[in-house]
Amino acid sequence: MTEITRIQPDGLFASPAYSHVVTARGGCTVYISGQVAAGPDGTVVGVGDVGAQTAQVMRNLEIALGAAGATFADVVKIVTYVVGYQPEQRAAIAAARAPYFPAGEPPASTLVGVSALAAPNWLVEIEAVAVID
């Protein structure tokens, strides 16, 4: 049985959006490639809209996790890449992400501003690591 523990160490800011430390024992590690805001036909969803693109990315992550028998509750780490990131975009990204993670149990998380992604209309890419039984 997999045991995932999310830790907010004393002495570090306790963020509701991410865990500083996540440990996982047992199980199988699942690595999800960076997902972008592409619909099933490859069309970009939410051109120019970071919030809409993040929402589509989260739907794509849900599909990818499901293919491996995982859910967002199994995610131990995500990395979010945002083209031309500005701090004011954080609220839209957080709002699109929040419904997918169990309350009080966010994964370890990193957000990185980048100059570009692989295609010109992609604004957000998120990769994930999960641990399942």
Contact map, one row per residue, 1 for C-alpha under 8 A:
1110000000000000000000000110000000000000000000000000000000000000000000000000000000000000000000000000000000000000000000000000000000001
1111000000000000000000011110000000000000000000000000000000000000000000000000000000000000000000000000000000000000000000000000000000111
1111100000000000000000111100000000000000000000000000000000000000000000000000000000000000000000000000000000000000000000000000000000000
0111110000000000000001111000000000000000000000000000000000000000000000000101000000000000000000000000000000000000000000000000000000100
0011111000000000000001110000000000000000000000000000000000000000000000000000000000000000000000000000000000000000000000000000000000000
0001111100000000001111100000000000000000000000000000000000000000000000000000000000000000000000000000000011100000000000000000000000000
0000111110000000001111000000000000000000000000000000000000000000000000000000000000000000000000000000000000000000000000000000000000000
0000011111011100001110000000000000000000000000000000000000000000000000000000000000000000000000000000000000000000000000000000000000000
0000001111110100000110000000000000000000000000000000000000000000000000000000000000000000000000000000000000000000000000000000000000000
0000000111110000000000000000000000000000000000000000000000000000000000000000000000000000000000000000000000000000000000000000000000000
0000000011111000000000000000000000000000000000000000000000000000000000000000000000000000000000000000000000000000000000000000000000000
0000000111111100000000000000000000000000000000000000000000000000000000000000000000000000000000000000000000000000000000000000000000000
0000000100111110000000000000000000000000000000000000000000000000000000000000000000000000000000000000000000000000000000000000000000000
0000000110011111001000000000000000000000000000000000000000000000000000000000000000000000000000000000000000000000000000000000000000000
0000000000001111111000000000000000000000000000000000000000000000000000000000000000000000000000000000000000000000000000000000000000000
0000000000000111111000000000000000000000000000000000000000000000000000000000000000000000000000000000000101000000000000000000000000000
0000000000000011111000000000000000000000000000000000000000000000000000000000000000000000000001000100000001000000000000000000000000000
0000000000000011111100000000000000000000000000000000000000000000000000000000000000000000000000000000000011111000000000000000000000000
0000011100000111111111000000000000000000000000000000000000000000000000000000000000000000000000000000000011111000000000000000000000000
0000011110000000011111000000000000000000000000000000000000000000000000000000000000000000000000000000000000011000000000000000000000000
0000011110000000001111100000000000000000000000000000000000000000000000000000000000000000000000000000000000010000000000000000000000000
0001111000000000001111110000000000000000000000000000000000000000000000000001100000000000000000000000000000110000000000000000000000000
0011110000000000000011111000000000000000000000000000000000000000000000000001000000000000000000000000000000000000000000000000000000000
0111100000000000000001111100000000000000000000000000000000000000000000000001000000000000000000000000000000000000000000000000000000100
0111000000000000000000111110000000000000000000000000000000000000000000000000000000000000000000000000000000000000000000000000000000000
1110000000000000000000011111000000000000000000000000000000000000000000000000000000000000000000000000000000000000000000000000000000001
1100000000000000000000001111100000000000000000000000000000000000000000000000000000000000000000000000000000000000000000000000000000111
0000000000000000000000000111110000000000000000000000000000000000000000000000000000000000000000000000000000000000000000000000000000111
0000000000000000000000000011111000000000000000000000000000000000000000000000000000000000000000000000000000000000000000000000000011110
0000000000000000000000000001111100000000000000000000000000000000000100000000000000000000000000000000000000000000000000000000000011110
0000000000000000000000000000111110000000000000000000000000000000000000000000000000000000000000000000000000000000000000000000001111000
0000000000000000000000000000011111100000000000000000000000001001100000000000000000000000000000000000000000000000000000000000001110000
0000000000000000000000000000001111100000000000000000000000000000000000000000000000000000000000000000000000000000000000000000011100000
0000000000000000000000000000000111110000000000000000000000000000000000000000000000000000000000000000000000000000000000000000111100000
0000000000000000000000000000000111111000000000000000000010011000000000000000000000000000000000000000000000000000000000000000111000000
0000000000000000000000000000000001111100000000000000100110010000000000000000000000000000000000000000000000000000000000000101110000000
0000000000000000000000000000000000111110000111000000111110010000000000000000000000000000000000000000000000000000000000000101100000000
0000000000000000000000000000000000011111111110000000000110000000000000000000000000000000000000000000000000000000000000000000000000000
0000000000000000000000000000000000001111111110000000000100000000000000000000000000000000000000000000000000000000000000000000000000000
0000000000000000000000000000000000000111111000000000000000000000000000000000000000000000000000000000000000000000000000000000000000000
0000000000000000000000000000000000000111111000000000000000000000000000000000000000000000000000000000000000000000000000000000000000000
0000000000000000000000000000000000000111111100000000000000000000000000000000000000000000000000000000000000000000000000000000000000000
0000000000000000000000000000000000000111111110000000000000000000000000000000000000000000000000000000000000000000000000000000000000000
0000000000000000000000000000000000001110011111100000000000000000000000000000000000000000000000000000000000000000000000001100000000000
0000000000000000000000000000000000001110001111100001100100000000000000000000000000000000000000000000000000000000000000000000000000000
0000000000000000000000000000000000001000000111111101100000000000000000000000000000000000000000000000000000000000000000000000000000000
0000000000000000000000000000000000000000000111111000100000000000000000000000000000000000000000000000000000000000000000001100000000000
0000000000000000000000000000000000000000000001111100000000000000000000000000000000000000000000000000000000000000000000001010000000000
0000000000000000000000000000000000000000000001111111100000000000000000000000000000000000000000000000000000000000000000000010000000000
0000000000000000000000000000000000000000000001011111110000000000000000000000000000000000100110000000000000000000000000000011000000000
0000000000000000000000000000000000000000000000001111111000000000000000000000000000000000000110110000000000000000000000000000000000000
0000000000000000000000000000000000000000000011001111111100000000000000000000000000000000000000010000000000000000000000000000000000000
0000000000000000000000000000000000011000000011101111111110000000000000000000000000000000000000000000000000000000000000000111000000000
0000000000000000000000000000000000001000000000000111111111000000000000000000000000000000000010011000000000000000000000000001100000000
0000000000000000000000000000000000001000000000000011111111100000000000000000000000000000000000011000000000000000000000000000000000000
0000000000000000000000000000000000011110000010000001111111110000000000000000000000000000000000000000000000000000000000000000000000000
0000000000000000000000000000000000111100000000000000111111111000000000000000000000000000000000000000000000000000000000000001110000000
0000000000000000000000000000000000000000000000000000011111111100000000000000000000000000000000011001000000000000000000000000000000000
0000000000000000000000000000000000000000000000000000001111111110000000000000000000000000000000000000000000000000000000000000000000000
0000000000000000000000000000000000111000000000000000000111111111000000000000000000000000000000000000000000000000000000000000000000000
0000000000000000000000000000000100100000000000000000000011111111100000000000000000000000000000000000000000000000000000000000000100000
0000000000000000000000000000000000000000000000000000000001111111110000110000000000000000000000000000000000000000000000000000000000000
0000000000000000000000000000000000000000000000000000000000111111111000000000000000000000000000000000000000000000000000000000000000000
0000000000000000000000000000000100000000000000000000000000011111111100000000000000000000000000000000000000000000000000000000000000000
0000000000000000000000000000000100000000000000000000000000001111111111110000000000000000000000000000000000000000000000000000000000000
0000000000000000000000000000000000000000000000000000000000000111111111100000000000000000000000000000000000000000000000000000000000000
0000000000000000000000000000000000000000000000000000000000000011111111000000000000000000000000000000000000000000000000000000000000000
0000000000000000000000000000010000000000000000000000000000000001111111000000000000000000000000000000000000000000000000000000000000000
0000000000000000000000000000000000000000000000000000000000000000111111100000000000000000000000000000000000000000000000000000000000010
0000000000000000000000000000000000000000000000000000000000000000111111111100000000000000000000000000000000000000000000000000000001110
0000000000000000000000000000000000000000000000000000000000000100110011111110000000000000000000000000000000000000000000000000000000000
0000000000000000000000000000000000000000000000000000000000000100100001111110000000000000000000000001110000000000000000000000000001000
0000000000000000000000000000000000000000000000000000000000000000000001111110000000000000000000000000110010000000000000000000000000000
0001000000000000000000000000000000000000000000000000000000000000000001111111000000000000000000000000000000000000000000000000000001110
0000000000000000000000000000000000000000000000000000000000000000000000111111110000000000000000000000000000100000000000000000000111100
0001000000000000000001110000000000000000000000000000000000000000000000000111110000000000000000000000000000110000000000000000000111100
0000000000000000000001000000000000000000000000000000000000000000000000000011111000000000000000000000000000111000000000000000000111000
0000000000000000000000000000000000000000000000000000000000000000000000000011111100000000000000000000000000111100000000000000011110000
0000000000000000000000000000000000000000000000000000000000000000000000000000111110000000000000000000000000001111000000000000011100000
0000000000000000000000000000000000000000000000000000000000000000000000000000011111000000000000000000000000001111000000000001111000000
0000000000000000000000000000000000000000000000000000000000000000000000000000001111100000000000000000000000000011110000000001110000000
0000000000000000000000000000000000000000000000000000000000000000000000000000000111111000000000000000000000000011110000000011100000000
0000000000000000000000000000000000000000000000000000000000000000000000000000000011111000000000000000000000000000111110000111000000000
0000000000000000000000000000000000000000000000000000000000000000000000000000000001111100000000000000000000000000111100000000000000000
0000000000000000000000000000000000000000000000000000000000000000000000000000000001111110100000000000000000000001110000000000000000000
0000000000000000000000000000000000000000000000000000000000000000000000000000000000011111110000000000000000000000100000000000000000000
0000000000000000000000000000000000000000000000000000000000000000000000000000000000001111110000000000000000000000000000000000000000000
0000000000000000000000000000000000000000000000000000000000000000000000000000000000000111111000000000000000000000000000000000000000000
0000000000000000000000000000000000000000000000000100000000000000000000000000000000001111111110000000000000000000000000000000000000000
0000000000000000000000000000000000000000000000000000000000000000000000000000000000000111111111000000000000000000000000000000000000000
0000000000000000000000000000000000000000000000000000000000000000000000000000000000000001111111100000000000000000000000000000000000000
0000000000000000000000000000000000000000000000000110000000000000000000000000000000000000111111110000000000000000000000000000000000000
0000000000000000000000000000000000000000000000000110010000000000000000000000000000000000111111111000000000000000000000000000000000000
0000000000000000100000000000000000000000000000000000000000000000000000000000000000000000011111111100000000000000000000000000000000000
0000000000000000000000000000000000000000000000000010000000000000000000000000000000000000001111111110000000000000000000000000000000000
0000000000000000000000000000000000000000000000000011011001000000000000000000000000000000000111111110000000000000000000000000000000000
0000000000000000000000000000000000000000000000000000011001000000000000000000000000000000000011111111100000000000000000000000000000000
0000000000000000100000000000000000000000000000000000000000000000000000000000000000000000000001111111100000000000000000000000000000000
0000000000000000000000000000000000000000000000000000000000000000000000000000000000000000000000111111110000000000000000000000000000000
0000000000000000000000000000000000000000000000000000000001000000000000010000000000000000000000001111110000000000000000000000000000000
0000000000000000000000000000000000000000000000000000000000000000000000011000000000000000000000001111111011100000000000000000000000000
0000000000000000000000000000000000000000000000000000000000000000000000011000000000000000000000000011111111000000000000000000000000000
0000000000000000000000000000000000000000000000000000000000000000000000000000000000000000000000000000111111000000000000000000000000000
0000000000000001000000000000000000000000000000000000000000000000000000000000000000000000000000000000011111000000000000000000000000000
0000010000000000011000000000000000000000000000000000000000000000000000001000000000000000000000000000111111100000000000000000000000000
0000010000000001111000000000000000000000000000000000000000000000000000000000000000000000000000000000111111110000000000000000000000000
0000010000000000011001000000000000000000000000000000000000000000000000000011110000000000000000000000100011111000000000000000000000000
0000000000000000011111000000000000000000000000000000000000000000000000000001110000000000000000000000000001111100000000000000000000000
0000000000000000011100000000000000000000000000000000000000000000000000000000111100000000000000000000000000111110000000000000000000000
0000000000000000000000000000000000000000000000000000000000000000000000000000011100000000000000000000000000011111000000000000000000000
0000000000000000000000000000000000000000000000000000000000000000000000000000001111000000000000000000000000001111100000000000000000000
0000000000000000000000000000000000000000000000000000000000000000000000000000001111001000000000000000000000000111110000000000000000000
0000000000000000000000000000000000000000000000000000000000000000000000000000000011111100000000000000000000000011111000000000000000000
0000000000000000000000000000000000000000000000000000000000000000000000000000000011111000000000000000000000000001111110000000000000000
0000000000000000000000000000000000000000000000000000000000000000000000000000000000110000000000000000000000000000111110000000000000000
0000000000000000000000000000000000000000000000000000000000000000000000000000000000110000000000000000000000000000011111110010000000000
0000000000000000000000000000000000000000000000000000000000000000000000000000000000100000000000000000000000000000011111110111100000000
0000000000000000000000000000000000000000000000000000000000000000000000000000000000000000000000000000000000000000000111110100000000000
0000000000000000000000000000000000000000000000000000000000000000000000000000000000000000000000000000000000000000000111111100000000000
0000000000000000000000000000000000000000000000000000000000000000000000000000000000000000000000000000000000000000000111111100000000000
0000000000000000000000000000000000000000000100110000000000000000000000000000000000000000000000000000000000000000000000111110000000000
0000000000000000000000000000000000011000000100100000100000000000000000000000000000100000000000000000000000000000000011111111100000000
0000000000000000000000000000000000000000000000011100100000000000000000000000000001100000000000000000000000000000000110001111100000000
0000000000000000000000000000000000011000000000000100110010000000000000000000000111100000000000000000000000000000000010000111110000000
0000000000000000000000000000000001111000000000000000010010000000000000000000000111000000000000000000000000000000000010000111111000000
0000000000000000000000000000000011110000000000000000000010000000000000000000011110000000000000000000000000000000000000000001111100000
0000000000000000000000000000001111100000000000000000000000000000000000000000011100000000000000000000000000000000000000000000111110000
0000000000000000000000000000001111000000000000000000000000001000000000000011111000000000000000000000000000000000000000000000011111000
0000000000000000000000000000111100000000000000000000000000000000000000000011110000000000000000000000000000000000000000000000001111100
0000000000000000000000000000111000000000000000000000000000000000000001010111100000000000000000000000000000000000000000000000000111110
0101000000000000000000010011110000000000000000000000000000000000000001000111000000000000000000000000000000000000000000000000000011111
0100000000000000000000000011110000000000000000000000000000000000000011000100000000000000000000000000000000000000000000000000000001111
1100000000000000000000000111000000000000000000000000000000000000000000000000000000000000000000000000000000000000000000000000000000111
